Amino acid sequence: MASGNSRERGCRAILGMNPYMTNVELWEYKTGRRERDVKDSDYMKYGRETEWVLIGLFELDYPNEKAKQTPLHDRKK
């Protein structure tokens, strides 16, 4: 049950209910004493490679809205 948003996962860690992070690890991340160990999974690579496509689709569906600019956003040009 580690799903949910970042705040929910943080609350779970504080309460000892997050199986992936302890309350001490959360404190270390929040205070800059530790960096997150983020593995570059296939899903993350896929997300980066398709981000500009999804942004383009969003802008087609919502022409009055502007998607947040990201480092990869300019790749479609």
Protein Blocks (a to p, Z undefined) as FASTA:
>chain_A
ZZccfklmmmmmmnopafkbcfklmmmmmnopaccdddddfklmmmmmmmmmmmmmmmmm
mmmbccdddfklmmmZZ
